[in-house]
Amino acid sequence: MTFKADKYNRSVCLNCPTCGGTEFSHDGADGQTSELFTCGNCGLQISKDDLIRANDENVQAHAKEIGKAVVKDLQKELHESLKRAFRGSKNIKIR
């Protein structure tokens, strides 16, 4: 079974909860959940956690889309695998 996980990598664009802008700047070490981001449009300062929470609906929609793609690809791979496994059988047919 060949499963390419990098096929499902996505970048989710986070929007400012105030103005909807997508340009942010930040100071501090990468990876800290308490670091502050500043919106380039309206100047709102918001923590990384709060920004992610504010965009939860967008993140969940992308996760759901990826989940559907994974299920579809796994279903296709399983079907092809079963067809190959029972190719010479007279009693079992995979459709």
BAVOZA-164853 format. One line per 8 residues: number of its first residue (from 1); their letters; for each residue x, y, z of N, C-alpha, C, O, CB. Coordinates in pm, 1 decimal, always signed. Glycine has a CB too. Layout:
BAVOZA-164853
NUM> A> X:Y:Z:X:Y:Z:X:Y:Z:X:Y:Z:X:Y:Z; ...
***
This chain:
BAVOZA-164853
1> MTFKADKY> +85.4:-117.3:+0.0:+0.0:+0.0:+0.0:+89.9:+123.5:+0.0:+178.3:+136.6:+84.6:-97.1:-0.2:+122.9; +67.5:+210.9:-92.2:+147.2:+333.1:-101.3:+62.8:+450.4:-54.8:-32.3:+490.8:-121.5:+198.9:+356.2:-246.2; +98.9:+503.8:+59.8:+23.9:+615.0:+118.1:+118.0:+733.2:+130.5:+214.8:+728.3:+206.4:-37.4:+577.0:+257.3; +90.5:+838.5:+56.9:+176.1:+956.7:+57.2:+112.9:+1063.4:+145.6:+21.3:+1134.1:+103.5:+198.2:+1010.4:-87.2; +162.5:+1074.2:+268.3:+105.2:+1168.4:+365.5:+126.6:+1313.2:+323.1:+43.5:+1398.9:+353.1:+166.3:+1145.6:+503.8; +237.0:+1342.0:+253.6:+263.6:+1480.7:+213.6:+161.6:+1531.2:+111.2:+151.1:+1651.7:+88.3:+404.8:+1492.7:+156.0; +87.4:+1440.6:+50.5:-18.2:+1478.5:-43.7:-130.1:+1554.7:+27.2:-202.7:+1632.3:-35.1:-75.2:+1353.9:-113.4; -143.3:+1531.9:+157.2:-253.8:+1590.0:+232.8:-212.3:+1710.5:+316.8:-292.5:+1760.4:+395.7:-314.3:+1485.4:+322.0
9> NRSVCLNC> -90.8:+1757.5:+301.7:-47.4:+1877.7:+373.3:-119.9:+1999.0:+316.7:-131.4:+2014.7:+195.1:+106.8:+1896.4:+363.1; -167.6:+2083.0:+404.4:-238.7:+2203.7:+362.8:-190.2:+2321.9:+445.5:-145.9:+2306.1:+559.2:-392.0:+2186.0:+377.5; -199.1:+2437.5:+387.7:-176.1:+2562.3:+459.9:-310.9:+2630.9:+474.9:-382.9:+2652.1:+377.3:-72.2:+2654.8:+385.6; -343.4:+2665.0:+597.8:-470.5:+2731.3:+625.5:-441.5:+2877.8:+651.1:-361.9:+2911.7:+738.6:-544.6:+2666.0:+747.0; -505.5:+2963.9:+575.2:-487.8:+3107.5:+590.0:-572.8:+3155.1:+707.9:-694.7:+3138.0:+708.4:-526.3:+3182.9:+458.6; -507.5:+3214.9:+807.5:-578.8:+3266.1:+924.4:-615.8:+3411.7:+901.7:-534.2:+3490.6:+854.0:-493.3:+3251.1:+1052.5; -738.0:+3446.8:+935.7:-788.8:+3582.3:+916.7:-801.8:+3653.9:+1050.2:-830.1:+3592.1:+1152.9:-924.1:+3579.7:+844.5; -780.9:+3784.0:+1047.4:-799.9:+3867.7:+1165.4:-948.3:+3865.3:+1202.5:-1033.1:+3885.5:+1115.7:-750.1:+4014.4:+1139.7
17> PTCGGTEF> -981.3:+3841.1:+1330.0:-1122.3:+3837.5:+1368.7:-1190.3:+3974.4:+1361.4:-1313.1:+3981.3:+1358.9:-1135.0:+3782.8:+1508.4; -1113.4:+4082.5:+1358.1:-1170.6:+4216.5:+1353.2:-1194.2:+4263.6:+1210.4:-1305.2:+4303.8:+1175.3:-1080.2:+4314.1:+1424.9; -1089.1:+4258.6:+1127.5:-1100.3:+4316.3:+993.3:-1094.9:+4213.3:+880.4:-1123.6:+4247.2:+765.6:-991.1:+4416.5:+973.1; -1059.1:+4089.2:+910.3:-1051.5:+3986.5:+806.9:-919.5:+3985.1:+732.3:-904.2:+3910.6:+635.5:-1162.3:+4005.2:+709.6; -823.7:+4066.3:+775.6:-693.1:+4071.0:+710.4:-615.8:+3941.7:+729.5:-641.3:+3866.0:+823.1:-612.1:+4187.4:+763.6; -521.2:+3917.1:+640.0:-442.8:+3793.7:+646.8:-294.5:+3819.6:+671.2:-216.5:+3724.9:+681.9:-459.9:+3714.9:+519.0; -255.0:+3944.5:+680.1:-114.8:+3979.4:+702.3:-91.6:+4003.8:+851.1:-154.4:+4091.0:+911.2:-74.8:+4104.7:+619.4; -0.8:+3925.8:+909.9:+31.5:+3939.2:+1051.4:+181.9:+3949.8:+1068.3:+258.9:+3895.5:+989.0:-24.0:+3820.3:+1132.3
25> SHDGADGQ> +222.1:+4019.9:+1171.9:+363.1:+4023.0:+1210.4:+370.6:+3977.4:+1355.2:+274.0:+3989.8:+1430.6:+426.3:+4166.6:+1191.5; +487.1:+3924.3:+1393.5:+501.7:+3880.7:+1532.9:+645.8:+3895.0:+1576.4:+738.7:+3889.6:+1495.8:+454.7:+3734.9:+1550.7; +661.3:+3913.2:+1703.8:+793.0:+3915.9:+1766.0:+796.3:+3803.5:+1867.5:+695.7:+3774.0:+1932.0:+823.6:+4054.9:+1832.9; +910.3:+3741.7:+1881.4:+922.3:+3634.7:+1979.9:+966.7:+3506.1:+1914.9:+982.1:+3496.3:+1793.2:+790.7:+3613.4:+2052.3; +986.9:+3407.6:+2000.5:+1033.8:+3277.6:+1954.5:+920.8:+3202.0:+1886.3:+806.2:+3205.2:+1931.0:+1090.0:+3195.8:+2071.5; +954.6:+3134.7:+1778.7:+854.0:+3056.2:+1707.2:+808.7:+2938.9:+1793.3:+887.8:+2880.1:+1867.0:+909.6:+3005.7:+1572.1; +682.6:+2906.5:+1782.9:+629.8:+2790.4:+1851.6:+568.3:+2817.7:+1987.1:+501.7:+2730.1:+2042.3:+735.6:+2692.5:+1867.3; +587.8:+2934.9:+2042.3:+528.2:+2965.1:+2171.4:+381.7:+2999.9:+2150.7:+347.3:+3078.2:+2062.0:+603.5:+3080.8:+2242.1
33> TSELFTCG> +296.1:+2941.6:+2232.7:+153.0:+2966.3:+2216.4:+112.5:+3102.8:+2268.6:+5.6:+3153.1:+2233.9:+73.3:+2859.1:+2287.0; +196.4:+3163.6:+2351.6:+159.9:+3293.3:+2409.5:+213.9:+3410.9:+2328.5:+190.4:+3526.1:+2364.9:+210.9:+3302.3:+2551.8; +285.6:+3384.1:+2219.4:+340.6:+3494.6:+2142.0:+228.6:+3576.7:+2078.9:+123.7:+3522.8:+2043.7:+436.0:+3442.3:+2033.7; +250.9:+3705.7:+2064.9:+149.4:+3795.8:+2011.4:+170.1:+3819.7:+1862.9:+282.5:+3838.3:+1816.3:+151.0:+3928.4:+2086.5; +61.2:+3818.9:+1790.6:+60.5:+3853.0:+1649.8:-9.8:+3986.7:+1635.9:-105.6:+4015.0:+1707.9:-8.8:+3742.5:+1563.8; +37.8:+4069.1:+1543.1:-23.0:+4199.5:+1518.5:-74.8:+4202.0:+1375.7:-1.3:+4173.4:+1281.2:+78.6:+4315.3:+1543.3; -202.1:+4236.6:+1361.0:-263.7:+4244.3:+1228.5:-202.8:+4361.1:+1152.4:-188.5:+4470.5:+1206.9:-418.4:+4259.9:+1239.0; -167.2:+4338.3:+1027.5:-108.7:+4442.8:+944.5:-209.6:+4547.8:+900.9:-170.8:+4659.4:+866.6:-45.2:+4381.7:+823.6
41> NCGLQISK> -337.4:+4514.8:+901.6:-440.9:+4609.7:+859.5:-491.2:+4696.4:+973.9:-487.0:+4819.2:+965.7:-557.1:+4535.4:+798.3; -539.0:+4632.6:+1080.9:-604.2:+4709.1:+1187.2:-518.7:+4725.4:+1312.3:-554.6:+4803.0:+1400.8:-733.2:+4643.3:+1224.3; -406.8:+4654.3:+1322.0:-318.0:+4668.0:+1436.6:-359.9:+4587.7:+1558.6:-300.1:+4604.3:+1664.8:-308.2:+4810.3:+1473.9; -459.6:+4501.8:+1547.9:-504.8:+4418.9:+1659.1:-392.8:+4326.0:+1703.0:-330.2:+4260.0:+1620.0:-630.0:+4337.8:+1619.9; -367.3:+4320.6:+1833.3:-270.3:+4226.3:+1887.1:-347.0:+4109.5:+1947.2:-436.8:+4127.9:+2029.4:-177.3:+4293.8:+1993.3; -310.3:+3989.5:+1905.1:-382.0:+3869.7:+1947.6:-282.0:+3756.5:+1964.7:-185.3:+3746.5:+1889.3:-492.8:+3831.0:+1845.5; -305.4:+3671.2:+2063.9:-214.7:+3558.5:+2086.5:-237.4:+3451.9:+1979.3:-340.9:+3448.9:+1912.7:-235.3:+3498.4:+2228.6; -138.9:+3366.0:+1965.0:-146.6:+3259.8:+1864.9:-266.8:+3169.0:+1891.7:-340.0:+3133.8:+1799.2:-16.4:+3177.3:+1863.9
49> DDLIRAND> -286.8:+3131.4:+2017.8:-400.3:+3045.5:+2052.6:-533.6:+3111.0:+2019.6:-622.9:+3046.8:+1964.4:-395.9:+3010.1:+2200.2; -546.9:+3238.8:+2053.4:-672.3:+3309.1:+2026.7:-697.1:+3323.7:+1876.7:-811.3:+3315.8:+1831.2:-671.0:+3447.0:+2093.1; -590.9:+3344.7:+1800.8:-604.3:+3356.6:+1655.3:-651.4:+3224.4:+1595.2:-737.1:+3222.7:+1506.8:-470.1:+3399.5:+1591.6; -595.8:+3115.4:+1643.0:-637.1:+2983.6:+1594.1:-781.4:+2955.1:+1635.2:-859.2:+2903.2:+1555.2:-542.8:+2873.1:+1647.9; -817.9:+2988.4:+1759.5:-955.7:+2969.1:+1805.1:-1054.3:+3053.0:+1723.3:-1164.4:+3007.5:+1692.1:-967.7:+3004.9:+1953.7; -1014.4:+3174.6:+1689.0:-1101.8:+3262.3:+1610.8:-1123.0:+3208.8:+1469.4:-1224.0:+3239.0:+1405.8:-1043.3:+3403.4:+1604.7; -1028.7:+3130.0:+1420.7:-1037.3:+3073.5:+1285.6:-1072.3:+2925.0:+1288.6:-1047.8:+2853.1:+1191.6:-905.3:+3094.0:+1211.5; -1128.9:+2879.7:+1398.6:-1157.7:+2737.7:+1417.7:-1247.7:+2681.2:+1307.8:-1226.1:+2568.9:+1262.2:-1222.5:+2716.1:+1552.8
57> ENVQAHAK> -1346.8:+2756.6:+1265.8:-1438.8:+2708.9:+1162.1:-1363.9:+2682.5:+1031.3:-1388.6:+2582.2:+964.4:-1552.0:+2811.4:+1139.0; -1273.1:+2772.0:+995.4:-1192.6:+2757.7:+874.3:-1099.7:+2636.5:+886.1:-1086.4:+2558.7:+791.6:-1110.7:+2886.2:+848.3; -1036.0:+2621.0:+1001.2:-944.6:+2509.1:+1023.8:-1021.6:+2377.3:+1017.9:-975.9:+2281.2:+955.9:-872.1:+2523.8:+1160.2; -1138.1:+2372.7:+1082.2:-1218.9:+2250.5:+1082.2:-1266.4:+2214.2:+941.3:-1272.3:+2096.3:+906.5:-1339.3:+2267.0:+1175.0; -1299.9:+2314.0:+861.0:-1342.8:+2288.0:+723.3:-1229.5:+2225.0:+642.6:-1252.5:+2131.9:+565.3:-1390.1:+2418.4:+655.8; -1107.5:+2275.4:+660.3:-993.2:+2217.3:+589.7:-965.5:+2075.4:+639.7:-934.5:+1986.8:+560.0:-867.9:+2305.6:+607.7; -976.3:+2053.4:+769.6:-953.6:+1920.0:+825.9:-1056.6:+1820.9:+772.5:-1023.1:+1706.5:+741.8:-959.0:+1924.6:+979.9; -1180.3:+1864.2:+761.6:-1286.4:+1778.0:+709.1:-1260.2:+1743.8:+562.3:-1280.2:+1630.1:+519.7:-1424.0:+1846.3:+724.4
65> EIGKAVVK> -1215.6:+1843.2:+485.8:-1183.5:+1822.2:+344.7:-1069.2:+1721.8:+329.2:-1074.5:+1634.4:+242.7:-1146.4:+1955.8:+277.7; -967.2:+1734.2:+412.1:-854.2:+1641.4:+408.0:-900.5:+1501.5:+447.2:-860.2:+1402.8:+385.5:-740.4:+1689.0:+501.6; -985.0:+1493.0:+549.7:-1038.0:+1363.9:+593.4:-1113.9:+1293.2:+482.6:-1098.3:+1172.6:+463.5:-1128.3:+1382.4:+713.4; -1196.0:+1367.5:+409.5:-1271.0:+1308.9:+298.5:-1177.3:+1258.9:+189.7:-1200.0:+1152.7:+131.9:-1369.1:+1410.7:+240.5; -1071.9:+1335.3:+161.5:-975.4:+1294.6:+58.8:-900.9:+1168.3:+101.1:-876.3:+1080.2:+18.8:-875.3:+1408.2:+31.0; -865.1:+1159.1:+228.7:-795.0:+1040.7:+279.4:-885.0:+918.2:+268.6:-841.5:+812.8:+222.3:-750.1:+1061.8:+426.0; -1009.9:+931.8:+311.1:-1103.4:+819.1:+304.9:-1122.5:+773.7:+160.8:-1121.6:+653.9:+132.7:-1239.1:+857.5:+367.2; -1139.6:+867.4:+70.7:-1159.5:+833.8:-70.9:-1037.8:+759.9:-126.8:-1052.4:+659.2:-196.1:-1186.6:+961.6:-153.5
73> DLQKELHE> -917.4:+810.5:-96.4:-796.0:+747.6:-148.1:-773.2:+609.5:-86.6:-729.9:+517.3:-155.8:-675.2:+836.9:-121.4; -802.1:+594.6:+43.6:-786.6:+463.7:+107.6:-887.2:+363.2:+52.4:-854.7:+246.0:+33.2:-803.0:+476.3:+259.4; -1008.0:+409.2:+27.3:-1110.2:+322.0:-29.8:-1066.5:+273.5:-168.5:-1080.5:+155.7:-201.2:-1246.2:+395.7:-38.3; -1014.6:+364.1:-248.0:-967.8:+328.9:-382.1:-850.4:+231.2:-374.1:-845.5:+133.5:-448.8:-926.7:+455.6:-460.1; -756.3:+257.4:-283.8:-639.3:+171.2:-268.2:-679.6:+32.1:-220.0:-626.3:-67.9:-268.1:-539.5:+234.0:-170.3; -772.9:+24.9:-125.8:-819.8:-104.5:-75.7:-890.7:-182.6:-185.9:-870.7:-303.3:-199.3:-914.0:-85.0:+44.5; -971.5:-115.5:-263.2:-1042.9:-180.7:-373.3:-944.1:-238.8:-473.8:-958.1:-353.6:-515.9:-1137.7:-81.1:-443.2; -845.2:-160.4:-511.8:-744.0:-208.2:-607.2:-663.5:-323.6:-548.5:-630.0:-418.5:-619.5:-649.4:-93.5:-647.5
81> SLKRAFRG> -632.4:-316.1:-419.8:-556.9:-421.9:-353.8:-635.9:-552.7:-351.9:-580.4:-659.5:-378.2:-520.4:-380.1:-210.9; -764.2:-544.4:-321.2:-848.0:-664.5:-321.5:-862.4:-721.6:-462.2:-861.5:-843.4:-479.7:-986.3:-633.3:-263.4; -875.5:-635.8:-561.7:-884.2:-683.8:-699.9:-757.9:-760.0:-738.1:-765.2:-865.1:-801.8:-906.8:-566.2:-796.9; -640.5:-706.2:-698.7:-514.0:-774.3:-729.9:-502.7:-906.5:-653.8:-453.4:-1005.3:-708.3:-394.0:-683.3:-695.7; -548.2:-908.8:-528.3:-535.5:-1028.6:-445.6:-620.9:-1144.0:-498.9:-579.0:-1259.6:-493.6:-575.0:-997.1:-301.8; -738.8:-1113.5:-549.6:-829.8:-1218.0:-595.2:-843.0:-1222.3:-747.3:-945.3:-1266.7:-799.5:-965.9:-1197.8:-533.2; -740.8:-1176.8:-817.7:-744.1:-1168.4:-963.5:-770.5:-1304.4:-1028.7:-850.2:-1311.9:-1122.2:-613.0:-1111.3:-1015.0; -706.9:-1410.6:-982.9:-719.3:-1541.5:-1047.7:-832.1:-1627.1:-993.1:-852.1:-1738.6:-1041.3:-591.4:-1616.1:-1034.3
89> SKNIKIR> -905.2:-1579.8:-896.0:-1010.2:-1659.3:-833.5:-1134.9:-1664.5:-921.7:-1178.2:-1563.6:-977.4:-1045.1:-1602.2:-695.8; -1191.1:-1784.6:-932.8:-1313.1:-1801.5:-1011.3:-1437.5:-1775.2:-926.2:-1544.1:-1745.4:-980.0:-1318.8:-1942.7:-1071.1; -1424.5:-1786.2:-793.7:-1540.1:-1777.2:-705.3:-1561.3:-1638.6:-645.3:-1671.9:-1607.1:-601.3:-1526.1:-1876.6:-595.3; -1458.3:-1556.0:-642.6:-1468.6:-1423.9:-579.4:-1448.0:-1316.6:-685.2:-1347.2:-1315.6:-755.9:-1364.6:-1408.2:-464.1; -1543.6:-1227.6:-694.9:-1535.3:-1115.5:-789.0:-1542.5:-984.9:-710.3:-1631.4:-967.9:-626.9:-1649.7:-1122.5:-896.2; -1450.0:-893.0:-736.0:-1448.4:-761.1:-672.8:-1493.0:-660.3:-778.0:-1434.0:-651.9:-885.7:-1305.4:-725.2:-615.3; -1596.5:-584.6:-746.5:-1647.8:-486.0:-842.0:-1623.0:-347.8:-793.4:-1659.3:-251.3:-860.6:-1795.2:-505.5:-867.0
***
